[in-house]
């Protein structure tokens, strides 16, 4: 079992930055790949970023590449998403997720989900 709790969401102006945090708990946390997805009202859940189990590899969706950075601290059981140069279209609920396997961009293959944190970017 893995439990995930996101924090750090809020209201920010376009061009600003936010750092999201995901606190994980569970005996097998270090064996899981970790990721971030987001979902805006009326839209499907979208892949944002992910980090491999070892932390050696990171992956990003095309819409955030070059602006967002995912990182992890295994000792603290934390995963982070640094979001820079935010745009109004980044407004969404951001979810932390985990799976006992390799990174995938397909939302259907992730096993555990946090409840989400809302990011609102004003123009």
C-alpha positions as CSV (number, residue, x, y, z in Angstrom):
1,X,0.0,0.0,0.0
2,X,1.1,3.5,-0.8
3,X,-0.5,6.6,0.5
4,X,0.1,10.0,-1.3
5,X,-0.7,13.5,-0.1
6,X,-0.1,16.5,-2.3
7,X,0.6,20.1,-1.1
8,X,1.8,23.4,-2.5
9,X,-1.1,24.3,-4.8
10,X,-2.5,27.8,-4.9
11,X,-3.0,30.9,-7.0
12,X,-0.2,32.4,-9.0
13,X,0.1,34.9,-11.8
14,X,1.1,33.9,-15.3
15,X,4.9,33.7,-15.5
16,X,5.3,32.8,-11.9
17,X,6.4,29.7,-10.2
18,X,5.1,27.1,-7.7
19,X,6.6,24.0,-6.2
20,X,4.3,21.1,-5.5
21,X,5.2,18.4,-2.9
22,X,4.0,14.8,-2.6
23,X,4.5,13.0,0.7
24,X,4.4,9.2,0.4
25,X,4.1,6.5,2.9
26,X,4.2,2.8,2.6
27,X,6.7,0.0,3.1
28,X,7.5,-0.4,-0.6
29,X,7.8,3.3,-1.5
30,X,11.3,3.0,-2.8
31,X,10.2,0.3,-5.3
32,X,7.7,2.6,-7.0
33,X,7.9,4.9,-10.0
34,X,6.4,8.3,-9.2
35,X,4.5,10.7,-11.4
36,X,2.4,13.8,-11.7
37,X,-0.8,14.1,-13.7
38,X,-3.2,17.0,-14.0
39,X,-6.9,17.4,-14.9
40,X,-8.7,20.6,-15.8
41,X,-12.5,20.8,-15.8
42,X,-14.0,19.0,-18.7
43,X,-10.7,17.5,-19.9
44,X,-9.1,14.1,-19.6
45,X,-6.3,13.5,-17.1
46,X,-3.0,14.5,-18.7
47,X,0.5,13.2,-18.0
48,X,2.8,15.9,-16.7
49,X,6.0,14.3,-15.4
50,X,7.4,11.2,-13.8
51,X,10.6,9.9,-12.3
52,X,11.9,6.3,-12.4
53,X,12.3,4.1,-9.3
54,X,16.0,4.8,-9.1
55,X,15.6,8.5,-9.8
56,X,18.0,8.3,-12.7
57,X,15.4,9.1,-15.4
58,X,12.7,11.7,-15.7
59,X,10.0,12.2,-18.2
60,X,7.8,15.1,-19.2
61,X,4.7,15.8,-21.2
62,X,5.2,17.9,-24.3
63,X,3.1,20.8,-22.8
64,X,5.4,21.3,-19.8
65,X,8.8,20.2,-21.1
66,X,11.4,22.9,-20.4
67,X,9.3,24.6,-17.7
68,X,8.6,21.9,-15.1
69,X,11.1,19.7,-13.2
70,X,10.3,16.6,-11.2
71,X,12.6,15.4,-8.5
72,X,12.6,13.1,-5.5
73,X,14.1,12.6,-2.1
74,X,13.8,8.9,-1.2
75,X,15.1,9.4,2.3
76,X,12.3,11.8,3.0
77,X,9.8,9.9,0.9
78,X,9.0,13.0,-1.0
79,X,8.4,13.9,-4.7
80,X,8.4,17.4,-6.0
81,X,7.3,19.2,-9.1
82,X,8.9,22.6,-9.7
83,X,6.7,24.6,-12.0
84,X,8.2,27.7,-13.7
85,X,6.9,30.1,-16.4
86,X,3.3,29.1,-15.5
87,X,0.6,29.8,-18.0
88,X,-3.2,30.0,-17.6
89,X,-3.5,26.7,-19.4
90,X,-1.6,25.1,-16.6
91,X,-4.6,25.6,-14.3
92,X,-5.7,22.2,-13.1
93,X,-5.9,19.8,-10.2
94,X,-2.5,18.2,-9.9
95,X,-2.3,14.6,-8.8
96,X,0.6,12.7,-7.4
97,X,0.7,9.0,-8.5
98,X,2.7,5.9,-8.0
99,X,3.1,2.5,-9.6
100,X,5.0,-0.7,-8.9
101,X,6.6,-0.8,-12.3
102,X,8.2,1.4,-15.0
103,X,7.2,4.9,-15.9
104,X,4.3,5.2,-18.3
105,X,2.4,8.1,-19.7
106,X,-0.9,6.2,-19.6
107,X,-3.0,7.2,-16.7
108,X,-4.7,3.8,-16.6
109,X,-1.6,2.0,-15.6
110,X,-0.8,3.9,-12.4
111,X,-1.8,2.2,-9.2
112,X,-2.0,4.8,-6.4
113,X,-3.3,8.4,-6.4
114,X,-3.4,11.3,-4.1
115,X,-6.4,13.5,-3.7
116,X,-4.9,16.3,-5.7
117,X,-4.0,19.9,-5.2
118,X,-5.4,22.8,-7.2
119,X,-3.2,25.1,-9.2
120,X,-4.8,28.3,-10.6
121,X,-2.8,30.5,-12.9
122,X,-4.2,34.0,-13.5
123,X,-3.6,35.9,-16.7
